[in-house]
Amino acid sequence: MAAQVALLRAVNVGGTGKLDMAELREIALNLGWSDARTYIASGNLLFTAAMDAAEVKARLEAALASRLGRATGVIVRTRAELLALIAANPFPHAAPDRTLVTLLDAPPPPDATAHARGRKAEEIAVIGREIFIHYPEGAGASRLRLPAAAAGTARNLNTLRKLAKILGEMS
């Protein structure tokens, strides 16, 4: 059984997508996964399961749709994948709480950054399936819109580091 993290899209952010984390843990346990726990209230579910990421994603999305009555996107990563993307951070000079990583199921199109709108001082880099964005003024002050990021879910580097640490403790 492998420890994994499911990152839910648009959960408990800005007053939308309300989901109690105890309910999310219960969903995971009902799916037969063990060691289910959450980290902060933004839809980070850590667990162990004997299935690959695609099966985890499909089952969790179906369970969430059934329980909540709406589609909720899910991105799944292992500890090794989180550690690799943290190591690949193209903005090591930036504050980790001002660098967000949008995690996607597949690599965005090669011209993804060309379609950015409302860009000011933000730095953007695409590495594999992830889009790294450094917000020097903070994400809340930004008007950046990046269509390629719409299908993913973003976490800052501090959160990703903490998730990797927890997954390491679960292994």
N, C-alpha and C positions, 0 to 999 in steps of 0.2 A: 504494500500500500504506500502510495506516494503522498507527501504533503504538498498541497497546492493552495493557491489563493484565487478566489473569484472576486473580481472587481466589478461591482455593479455600476451601471451608468445612470446618472441623474437621480440618485437616491439621497433624500434628506438634504438637498442643496437648494438654497433660495426659496424654501417653502414648498417645493414640489417633490413628488415622488416619495411621500411619507412611507416609511417602513421601519417598524420597530426591530432592533437588532436581535432581541430574544426570539422574535418570530422568524427572522432569517436563520438563526441557529436551529430552530425547530424544523424548518424546511429541510436543512441539510441533514439532520438526524433522520427525518422521515425518508430521505433518499438513500439511507443506509450508510452515510459517511460518518466517520468517527472523528473525535477530537475537534468537533465544530466549535469555533470561537470567532468573535468579531473584533475588529480594531477600529476604534472611533465610530461614529454613527453615520459615516458616509458610504456604507455598503462594501466593506472589506471583510470577506468571509474566508477564514482559514480552516482547513480540514484535511483529513486524509481519506483517500478513496482509491480503489483498485480499478481505475478507468482513466483513459486519456483525456486530454483537454477538450477535444471535440464532443465527447460523450458527456463530460461534466457540464459543458456549456449548454448542450441541448436539453439535458434533464433539468438543470436549474432554471433555464429560461421558461420551460414548459411549466414547472412547478410554480414559478413566480407569476406567470400569466394566469394560471388557474386560481391561485390564492388572491392575487391583487386585481384581477380583471383587466390587466393592461400588460403590454409588452415591456419588458425591462431587459436592456442589453447587458451582456455578461462577457467579460474578458478574463481568461484563465492563464495564470503563469505559475511556474515552479520557482523554487528558490534559486536554482542555477540561472534561470532566465532573468530573474530580478537582479541578481548579482552582475550578470553580463551587461544589462542595460545601465545599471548604476556606474559600472566601470567605463562605459562608453560615453558618459556625460560630456558633451562638447563644450560645456560652459563651466569648467572647474573653478573659475574666478568668481562665479555668481553665488549669491546666498542660496542655500538649498531650499529654503521656503519660498523663493521667488523663481525657482526653476520647476516648471511643470512638465511632466512627461505624459503625452497622450498615447495610451496603449491601444493598438488596433489588432484585429484578427489577421490582417494581411498588410503587406507594405503599401503605403499610399502611392499614388501615381508619381512618376519622376518630377513632374512639374507642380507638385502640391504647393510649394511655397510661393510660386508665381501667382497663385490665386488668393493670396492673403489680402484682406481689406482692413482698413483702419489701423494699419501698422504705423507705429511711431518708433520708439527706441527698442522694441522687442527684438530679440535675436531668435532665429528659428533654424533648426537643423533636423533633417530626417535621417534616421539611422535604423535600417531594417524595418521592423513593424512599428517603430515608435517615432513620434514627433516630439522633439525637445523644444521648449519655449522658455527663454529667460525673460521675465518681466521685471526690468529694473525699477519700475515705479509700482510694482505689485499688480497682480492679475485683476484686482477689483477696480483699478484705475484705468485699465486697458480697454480699448475699443476694438482690439484685434479680432477679426473673424477669419477663420481658416476652414473652408468647406471640407477639406480632406480629414479634418479632425472630428467631424460631426458624428461619425459612426463609432468613435472610441470613447474612452473615459480617461480623465486626467487625474494624476496624483502628483504631489510635490515630492522632491527627492527625500525629504525627511520621512515622509510616510512610507515611501518605497523601501528605504533603509530599515525602518522599523518592521515592516512586513517580512523582509528577508531575514531579519534577526529572529522573529517569532517562528518562521518556517524552519530555521536552523535548529531551534529548540525542540520542535516537534519531531524532527527526523530521528 
